[in-house]
Amino acid sequence: MNDASNAGPDLELLVRRELTEAGFTVEPSLLSADGGLGVWHDPARGVIVTWGTAADRLVKYATVRTAVRLALRTVLVRAGHEVREDHDGTELVITS
């Protein structure tokens, strides 16, 4: 199955809505601000979700980053999405 075949603008809007309803701050643009989520559609991969934080905090607060990633993944999987991690866990890729 092509990972990105079921992903598109409609899936992006759905993911944005589900994460917002779960209490996350979803940024209106592709890039996430410090503490917010960046969500966008990549035609080659699917819908991408990233959690924005300063690079120095990625190491210092690795436990928090792991908890946020787990929470994001849990919300999306419970909503019925297929989710995988990319770029050492800094991105979640939603394909359906």
Residue frames relative to the residue before (quaternion, step in Angstrom):
aa qw qx qy qz dx dy dz
M 1.0000 0.0000 0.0000 0.0000 0.00 0.00 0.00
N 0.4426 -0.6670 0.5328 0.2744 3.55 -0.99 0.86
D 0.4782 -0.7157 0.4308 0.2711 3.57 -0.58 1.19
A 0.7603 0.3861 -0.2066 0.4799 3.58 0.94 -0.83
S 0.4270 0.7545 -0.4420 0.2303 3.61 1.22 -0.17
N 0.7521 0.3704 -0.2158 0.5006 3.59 0.97 -0.73
A 0.5959 0.5750 -0.3591 0.4305 3.57 1.27 -0.08
G 0.2225 0.7585 -0.5926 0.1547 3.53 -1.10 0.65
P 0.7886 -0.3162 0.2230 0.4779 3.55 -1.28 -0.23
D 0.6382 0.5216 -0.3421 0.4511 3.61 1.00 -0.72
L 0.6526 0.4955 -0.3112 0.4814 3.58 0.99 -0.82
E 0.6164 0.5410 -0.3464 0.4554 3.59 1.01 -0.74
L 0.6658 0.4945 -0.3044 0.4685 3.60 0.89 -0.91
L 0.6403 0.5255 -0.3188 0.4607 3.57 1.01 -0.82
V 0.6592 0.4981 -0.3047 0.4737 3.60 0.91 -0.91
R 0.6289 0.5328 -0.3305 0.4598 3.60 0.95 -0.87
R 0.6782 0.4949 -0.2939 0.4568 3.59 0.87 -0.97
E 0.6719 0.5050 -0.3081 0.4457 3.60 0.87 -0.93
L 0.6765 0.4787 -0.3005 0.4722 3.59 0.94 -0.82
T 0.6286 0.5231 -0.3327 0.4696 3.60 1.03 -0.73
E 0.6696 0.4949 -0.2950 0.4687 3.58 0.94 -0.89
A 0.6514 0.5006 -0.3098 0.4787 3.59 1.19 -0.52
G 0.6288 -0.5858 0.3182 0.4002 3.59 1.27 -0.02
F 0.5117 0.6338 -0.4319 0.3872 3.60 1.24 0.13
T 0.4112 -0.6565 0.5668 0.2804 3.54 -1.24 0.51
V 0.0830 -0.7983 0.5965 0.0045 3.55 -0.49 1.22
E 0.3737 -0.7527 0.5037 0.2000 3.54 -0.56 1.21
P 0.5131 -0.6627 0.4496 0.3089 3.61 -1.07 0.70
S 0.7235 0.3933 -0.2410 0.5136 3.58 1.18 -0.40
L 0.7236 -0.4414 0.3240 0.4202 3.54 -1.35 0.15
L 0.7370 0.3974 -0.2230 0.4992 3.59 0.89 -0.90
S 0.3551 -0.7370 0.5369 0.2062 3.53 -0.99 0.84
A 0.3962 -0.6716 0.5705 0.2578 3.52 -1.14 0.70
D 0.7045 -0.4497 0.3199 0.4463 3.57 -1.24 0.25
G 0.8280 0.1708 -0.1643 0.5082 3.55 -0.56 1.21
G 0.6667 0.4804 -0.3109 0.4776 3.60 1.22 -0.23
L 0.4869 -0.6512 0.4983 0.3009 3.53 -1.34 0.11
G 0.2333 -0.7130 0.6410 0.1624 3.52 -1.12 0.76
V 0.0028 -0.7880 0.6145 -0.0379 3.58 -0.87 0.98
W 0.2022 0.7750 -0.5821 0.1402 3.57 -0.82 0.97
H 0.4549 -0.6629 0.5251 0.2791 3.53 -1.31 0.39
D 0.1129 -0.7464 0.6547 0.0378 3.54 -0.88 1.08
P 0.4128 -0.7527 0.4469 0.2517 3.63 -0.35 1.17
A 0.6871 0.4900 -0.2893 0.4518 3.61 1.09 -0.61
R 0.7993 0.3081 -0.1410 0.4963 3.60 1.11 -0.59
G 0.6023 -0.5117 0.3975 0.4662 3.61 0.91 -0.83
V 0.6760 -0.4117 0.3637 0.4911 3.57 -1.15 -0.62
I 0.2128 -0.7939 0.5646 0.0753 3.54 -0.77 1.11
V 0.0804 -0.7658 0.6371 0.0342 3.56 -1.04 0.88
T 0.0168 0.7811 -0.6235 0.0300 3.56 -0.88 1.00
W 0.3113 -0.7146 0.5942 0.1983 3.52 -1.21 0.59
G 0.3062 -0.7951 0.5031 0.1448 3.56 -0.59 1.18
T 0.2363 0.7238 -0.6282 0.1604 3.50 -0.95 0.99
A 0.6152 -0.5562 0.3972 0.3930 3.56 -1.12 0.54
A 0.6231 -0.5941 0.3652 0.3541 3.58 -1.03 0.83
D 0.6620 0.5101 -0.3269 0.4412 3.61 0.93 -0.77
R 0.6465 0.5194 -0.3207 0.4576 3.59 1.13 -0.50
L 0.5248 0.6452 -0.4158 0.3681 3.60 1.17 -0.41
V 0.7123 0.4037 -0.2455 0.5190 3.56 1.02 -0.78
K 0.6709 0.5276 -0.3046 0.4228 3.56 0.84 -0.99
Y 0.7980 0.2233 -0.1014 0.5506 3.57 0.99 -0.83
A 0.0636 0.8472 -0.5220 0.0761 3.56 0.95 0.92
T 0.6379 0.5295 -0.3350 0.4477 3.60 1.01 -0.73
V 0.6455 0.5014 -0.3180 0.4804 3.59 0.99 -0.79
R 0.6338 0.5295 -0.3267 0.4595 3.58 0.97 -0.88
T 0.6530 0.5076 -0.3113 0.4681 3.59 0.97 -0.84
A 0.6528 0.5147 -0.3113 0.4604 3.59 0.97 -0.83
V 0.6507 0.5030 -0.3152 0.4736 3.59 0.97 -0.84
R 0.6466 0.5165 -0.3184 0.4623 3.58 0.93 -0.89
L 0.6538 0.5069 -0.3079 0.4700 3.59 0.97 -0.86
A 0.6520 0.5106 -0.3142 0.4642 3.59 0.96 -0.83
L 0.6407 0.5168 -0.3192 0.4696 3.59 0.96 -0.87
R 0.6715 0.5072 -0.2896 0.4560 3.54 0.85 -1.03
T 0.6526 0.5245 -0.3110 0.4499 3.59 0.94 -0.88
V 0.6494 0.5101 -0.3152 0.4677 3.60 0.89 -0.91
L 0.7118 0.4704 -0.2667 0.4482 3.57 0.82 -0.98
V 0.6560 0.4949 -0.3141 0.4755 3.61 0.97 -0.80
R 0.6590 0.5022 -0.3122 0.4648 3.60 0.94 -0.82
A 0.6465 0.4903 -0.3151 0.4923 3.58 1.21 -0.48
G 0.6122 -0.6088 0.3240 0.3867 3.58 1.30 0.07
H 0.5057 0.6670 -0.4153 0.3562 3.58 1.24 0.23
E 0.3945 -0.6469 0.5948 0.2685 3.51 -1.31 0.49
V 0.0222 -0.8250 0.5604 -0.0694 3.57 -0.58 1.21
R 0.0328 0.7653 -0.6428 0.0026 3.56 -1.07 0.78
E 0.4397 -0.6817 0.5200 0.2675 3.56 -1.25 0.44
D 0.0729 -0.7793 0.6221 0.0153 3.53 -1.18 0.69
H 0.8224 0.2249 -0.1753 0.4924 3.58 -1.26 0.38
D 0.6995 -0.4969 0.2576 0.4443 3.55 0.72 1.16
G 0.7175 -0.4728 0.2509 0.4458 3.55 1.02 0.79
T 0.5279 0.6397 -0.4235 0.3643 3.60 1.19 0.13
E 0.7480 0.2512 -0.1825 0.5866 3.57 1.30 -0.17
L 0.2035 -0.7073 0.6574 0.1618 3.53 -1.21 0.65
V 0.1781 -0.7758 0.6002 0.0785 3.55 -0.96 0.92
I 0.1397 -0.7874 0.5993 0.0368 3.55 -0.67 1.17
T 0.1226 -0.8387 0.5299 0.0274 3.57 -0.66 1.11
S 0.8009 0.0418 -0.0611 0.5942 3.58 1.20 -0.10
